[in-house]
Amino acid sequence: MLSKNMEKALNGQIRIEAESSQVYLSMASWAEVKGLEGISQFMYKHSDEERMHMLKLVKYVNERGGQSSISALTQPKAVFESFQKMFEDLYEHEIFVSKDCQRRTLQPACSHRST
């Protein structure tokens, strides 16, 4: 059984993974329209990967007696000045994700009591 704190932390990570998938998907679509086939395939692949991370977490929470939360997502940016700028934006997004994950793991998310 998951503690409520752990469930909350994992649901936050589910949202981050879903939003990351959408970021990559938006970038893939933009690159595809611009004729950047290699970049678009790279981005589509990573969008799928982020979605799989999300699904694994959803199942993990549910299978341990918690309730996964599927929340509304922030619409990702859809137009970029250049593919270089797109990758700079992606880098900034990945920094955000890493910092959020670090913040989440430093919290006492796993406790012996349910709250």
BELJODA-V964614 format. One record per pair of residues at least 4 apart in sequence whose C-alpha atoms are under 7 Angstrom apart, sorted by sequence separation. I is the first residue (numbers start at 1). J is the second residue. D is the distance in whole Angstrom. If there is no record, write none. Layout:
# BELJODA-V964614
i->I j->J d->D
i->I j->J d->D
This chain:
# BELJODA-V964614
i->2 j->6 d->6
i->3 j->7 d->6
i->4 j->8 d->6
i->5 j->9 d->6
i->6 j->10 d->6
i->7 j->11 d->6
i->8 j->12 d->6
i->9 j->13 d->6
i->10 j->14 d->6
i->11 j->15 d->6
i->12 j->16 d->6
i->13 j->17 d->6
i->14 j->18 d->6
i->15 j->19 d->6
i->16 j->20 d->6
i->17 j->21 d->6
i->18 j->22 d->6
i->19 j->23 d->6
i->20 j->24 d->6
i->21 j->25 d->6
i->22 j->26 d->6
i->23 j->27 d->6
i->24 j->28 d->6
i->25 j->29 d->6
i->26 j->30 d->6
i->27 j->31 d->6
i->28 j->32 d->6
i->29 j->33 d->6
i->30 j->34 d->6
i->31 j->35 d->6
i->32 j->36 d->5
i->36 j->40 d->6
i->37 j->41 d->6
i->38 j->42 d->6
i->39 j->43 d->6
i->40 j->44 d->6
i->41 j->45 d->6
i->42 j->46 d->6
i->43 j->47 d->6
i->44 j->48 d->6
i->45 j->49 d->6
i->46 j->50 d->6
i->47 j->51 d->6
i->48 j->52 d->6
i->49 j->53 d->6
i->50 j->54 d->6
i->51 j->55 d->6
i->52 j->56 d->6
i->53 j->57 d->6
i->54 j->58 d->6
i->55 j->59 d->6
i->56 j->60 d->6
i->57 j->61 d->6
i->58 j->62 d->6
i->59 j->63 d->6
i->60 j->64 d->6
i->61 j->65 d->7
i->62 j->66 d->5
i->81 j->85 d->6
i->82 j->86 d->6
i->83 j->87 d->6
i->84 j->88 d->6
i->85 j->89 d->6
i->86 j->90 d->6
i->87 j->91 d->6
i->88 j->92 d->6
i->89 j->93 d->6
i->90 j->94 d->6
i->91 j->95 d->6
i->92 j->96 d->6
i->93 j->97 d->6
i->94 j->98 d->6
i->95 j->99 d->6
i->96 j->100 d->6
i->97 j->101 d->6
i->98 j->102 d->6
i->99 j->103 d->6
i->100 j->104 d->6
i->101 j->105 d->6
i->102 j->106 d->6
i->103 j->107 d->7
i->2 j->7 d->6
i->31 j->36 d->5
i->32 j->37 d->6
i->61 j->66 d->5
i->62 j->67 d->5
i->80 j->85 d->7
i->31 j->37 d->7
i->61 j->67 d->6
i->62 j->68 d->6
i->80 j->86 d->6
i->61 j->68 d->6
i->31 j->39 d->6
i->32 j->40 d->5
i->31 j->40 d->5
i->58 j->68 d->5
i->29 j->40 d->7
i->28 j->40 d->4
i->28 j->41 d->7
i->28 j->43 d->5
i->27 j->43 d->6
i->28 j->44 d->5
i->25 j->43 d->6
i->24 j->43 d->5
i->25 j->44 d->6
i->24 j->44 d->7
i->24 j->46 d->6
i->25 j->47 d->5
i->24 j->47 d->5
i->22 j->47 d->7
i->21 j->47 d->4
i->21 j->48 d->7
i->21 j->50 d->5
i->20 j->50 d->6
i->21 j->51 d->6
i->18 j->50 d->7
i->17 j->50 d->5
i->18 j->51 d->6
i->17 j->51 d->6
i->17 j->53 d->6
i->18 j->54 d->6
i->17 j->54 d->5
i->14 j->54 d->5
i->14 j->57 d->6
i->14 j->58 d->7
i->30 j->78 d->7
i->30 j->79 d->7
i->26 j->76 d->7
i->27 j->78 d->7
i->26 j->78 d->6
i->23 j->76 d->5
i->7 j->61 d->7
i->19 j->73 d->6
i->22 j->76 d->7
i->19 j->74 d->7
i->15 j->71 d->7
i->11 j->68 d->6
i->11 j->69 d->6
i->7 j->66 d->6
i->2 j->64 d->6
i->1 j->64 d->5
i->2 j->65 d->7
i->1 j->65 d->5
i->2 j->66 d->6
i->9 j->104 d->6
i->9 j->109 d->6
i->6 j->109 d->5
i->5 j->109 d->5
i->6 j->110 d->5
i->5 j->110 d->6
i->3 j->110 d->6
i->3 j->111 d->6
i->3 j->113 d->6
i->4 j->114 d->6
i->5 j->115 d->7
i->3 j->114 d->5
i->4 j->115 d->5
i->3 j->115 d->7
